[in-house]
């Protein structure tokens, strides 16, 4: 399967949210990264046919997705950042209701819903009303509903929001198992999540794709610009504020190890280290601002 954007552009009045995107996605997991306002959610809504491009087009195996219409949407699974639900429905009833809307027969719907509730760790709460769920439980239910129709293209906007570390591991394993012979696109601010499971990264800035490739490939841009140095813990806050610091780690000896991004060594005793995807993200978006 091949999903292609050609000159994809979306404007809202004088603001251009997505600018002339040319992407080709095949089966696999893609991590979509960027600061707030970079155009990630708009791109996902365009790919789901929830918004109409101002210019350009989206092709599935060479066919325009707008013309494919319902045939294209039948292949999609989508989890928006804030998905709607009926608070008085139980988890199982909610999935059965959505299954009916997606055209699944009752037997298939019940089987698929039960399997997905098990997969996201909600089988024991399947008869509980959604209004009693925690934020993380609701998010797991959202992931389940996006996968009800066994989609060929799964698009997830901040799917790990509200999940604790154990739930995030479960999610990563679920997506890794599900992604065979499918296109999975997930956007998240938790860079480590996509670094673990994404085969390729789409890094957006101001509506454009500035990097597209495997994590180790795109992080090579900042080879030689990531440093570690050890400072007294009492001075760590001062140095962290003075430099573009991606991480700090306290030691038992009253020292702090700082991980700093910069063209030059921040301190005389700093040593170069291999860059990570999070380092690259902070290189472009320190504090959420674009570089």
FENJO-V415715 format. One record per residue. N is the residue number from 1. PSI is psi in whole degrees, 0 to 359 (NA if undefined). Layout:
# FENJO-V415715
n & psi
N & PSI
N & PSI
This chain:
# FENJO-V415715
n & psi
1 & 140
2 & 124
3 & 124
4 & 136
5 & 138
6 & 109
7 & 31
8 & 124
9 & 139
10 & 122
11 & 144
12 & 96
13 & 237
14 & 353
15 & 131
16 & 112
17 & 325
18 & 130
19 & 108
20 & 55
21 & 133
22 & 102
23 & 149
24 & 118
25 & 132
26 & 186
27 & 134
28 & 180
29 & 128
30 & 128
31 & 127
32 & 114
33 & 150
34 & 160
35 & 167
36 & 134
37 & 4
38 & 343
39 & 8
40 & 309
41 & 321
42 & 318
43 & 315
44 & 321
45 & 326
46 & 316
47 & 334
48 & 4
49 & 25
50 & 343
51 & 151
52 & 131
53 & 146
54 & 325
55 & 160
56 & 185
57 & 166
58 & 129
59 & 139
60 & 113
61 & 41
62 & 357
63 & 138
64 & 125
65 & 333
66 & 319
67 & 329
68 & 328
69 & 239
70 & 327
71 & 325
72 & 314
73 & 332
74 & 340
75 & 355
76 & 145
77 & 134
78 & 130
79 & 105
80 & 168
81 & 323
82 & 99
83 & 149
84 & 147
85 & 165
86 & 111
87 & 332
88 & 357
89 & 148
90 & 165
91 & 315
92 & 314
93 & 324
94 & 315
95 & 323
96 & 321
97 & 312
98 & 326
99 & 319
100 & 319
101 & 328
102 & 357
103 & 13
104 & 141
105 & 164
106 & 316
107 & 314
108 & 321
109 & 315
110 & 319
111 & 312
112 & 318
113 & 317
114 & 317
115 & 317
116 & 322
117 & 324
118 & 316
119 & 325
120 & 9
121 & 33
122 & 15
123 & 323
124 & 336
125 & 15
126 & 331
127 & 2
128 & 147
129 & 143
130 & 330
131 & 346
132 & 355
133 & 150
134 & 170
135 & 319
136 & 323
137 & 319
138 & 321
139 & 321
140 & 323
141 & 322
142 & 319
143 & 319
144 & 315
145 & 329
146 & 339
147 & 7
148 & 318
149 & 19
150 & 57
151 & 149
152 & 338
153 & 116
154 & 123
155 & 121
156 & 120
157 & 111
158 & 54
159 & 339
160 & 5
161 & 128
162 & 357
163 & 140
164 & 170
165 & 321
166 & 319
167 & 325
168 & 322
169 & 317
170 & 316
171 & 313
172 & 319
173 & 321
174 & 314
175 & 320
176 & 319
177 & 326
178 & 337
179 & 352
180 & 129
181 & 28
182 & 160
183 & 122
184 & 125
185 & 123
186 & 135
187 & 136
188 & 152
189 & 353
190 & 91
191 & 325
192 & 331
193 & 313
194 & 331
195 & 327
196 & 318
197 & 341
198 & 132
199 & 329
200 & 152
201 & 135
202 & 112
203 & 116
204 & 147
205 & 123
206 & 41
207 & 359
208 & 157
209 & 117
210 & 341
211 & 141
212 & 111
213 & 182
214 & 148
215 & 314
216 & 335
217 & 312
218 & 334
219 & 346
220 & 343
221 & 329
222 & 23
223 & 134
224 & 3
225 & 14
226 & 131
227 & 153
228 & 140
229 & 152
230 & 130
231 & 160
232 & 138
233 & 327
234 & 337
235 & 358
236 & 318
237 & 321
238 & 313
239 & 322
240 & 323
241 & 331
242 & 334
243 & 166
244 & 92
245 & 122
246 & 339
247 & 154
248 & 148
249 & 124
250 & 145
251 & 167
252 & 350
253 & 14
254 & 20
255 & 162
256 & 131
257 & 119
258 & 140
259 & 117
260 & 140
261 & 126
262 & 160
263 & 332
264 & 157
265 & 127
266 & 328
267 & 160
268 & 325
269 & 11
270 & 146
271 & 146
272 & 143
273 & 164
274 & 131
275 & 151
276 & 173
277 & 323
278 & 323
279 & 315
280 & 318
281 & 312
282 & 334
283 & 320
284 & 328
285 & 51
286 & 123
287 & 19
288 & 354
289 & 147
290 & 143
291 & NA
